[in-house]
Amino acid sequence: MQPRTMLVWLYLLNAAVLITHEIDSAYWHEWVLFGVPGGIQVFLGFNLILVAVILYGHQALILNRASGLALSWMLVAGGLFAAIVHSYFLLRGGEEFRLPASLGLLAATFVLSLGQGAALLWARSPA
């Protein structure tokens, strides 16, 4: 598989998992967990912007724009952040995100983010 094709597919998979995690976050009332003022209203506004940026990043990557690579790195950082922060809350004894599907999404975004980051490094190294 070509490096560019691999980057596009890893972005798509990681984006799908991270967006699904955000849907799961609404179930768990994540705005309460993080103390976000404004509750669900602010949470939904944030997620609308987040999903729009993620979708734009995928399109930019397909079109071979520099912003596609920058947003790929942001997706990697976002996925790792989500997995690490939620792992911290889980280890502290938090009750949120303990369902098998929730844990699977967090594990998948961690693995996909690492893979996407490695692919980004590999794609930029000289052949």
N, C-alpha and C positions, 0 to 999 in steps of 0.2 A: 504494500500500500504506500502511495506517495505521502511524504510528510505533510503536505498541505491538506490532503484528503483526511489523513489521520487527525489533524488539528480540528478540522470542521466536525468530524464525527464525535471526537472526545468533547468538544464544546457542546454539541447538541445533547449528548447523553448527560453530561454534568449539569447543564442548564435544566433539563427535564427533571432530574432528581432534585436539584436545589429548589426549583419552583414547586415541586410536589411537597418538599419539606415545608415550604412557606404555607401551603394549604394546610398541612398537618399542624403548623404553628397556630393557625386560627383555631383549630380544635382545642389546642392546649392553652389558649389565651396567652400567647407569648408576650403581649404588651404588658401583662401583669408581671410576668417573670422578670422583664427588663425594666419595669417601672416607667413605661412610656406614658406620658400624660396624653389625654385625649382618647384613650382606649382604642376600640375597634376602628373608629373613624380615622385616626391618624395611622393606625396599622394598615388599613386598606389603602390609604393614600400613598404610604411608603411602598407598599407592594405593587401598586399600579406603576409607579415610577421604576421600581426595581425590575419588574417583568419587561417593561418597555426598553430599558437599557440592555437587558440580557438579550432580547430579541434583536435589537439593533446591532449588538456586538456580533451575533451569529451572521447576520446579513453582511456586515462589514468584513468579516473574516472570509466569507464566500467571495466577496468582491475584491479581495486582496488589498484592502485598505489598511493603513497603519493603525487606525483606531480599532480594527478587529483584533490585532495582536495585543494592544493595550487592554482592551476589554476582556480578552482571554485571560490575561494575568489577573485582572480584577475578579473574574469568576473563580479562578484558582484560589485567590486570597479569601473570597467570600465563602467558598466551600470549606476551606480549612478552618476559617474562623467559626463557622457554624458547628462543625464537628468538634472542635476543641472546646468551645464555650459550653456546648450542651453536654459534653463529656464531664466537664467540671461540675455543672449543675447535677448531673447524675451521680457523680462520685460524692457530692455533698449530701446526697439523699433526697434530691428532688423527685417528686412523683411524676413530673411531666416527661413525656417522650419515652416512656417505658414499654409501650406496646411493641410487639415484634416488628410491625411495619415502620414505626417511628425509628427504632434502632437500626433497622435495615437501611432506611434512607440516610441516616447519619453516617453509617459505615460506608455506604455506597458513595456518598459525596466526598468523604475523606479519601477513599481509594481513587475515585475518578479525578479528584483535584490533584493528587500526587501524580497520577498518570498524565494528566493534561499538562502539568508543570514540567514533567520530564520530557514530554513531546515538544513543548515549546522550546526548551533548551536544546533538544536534539535538532529541531528544525533550523535553529539559528547557528548551529556549529558548522564550520566549513566542511564540505564533503571530501 
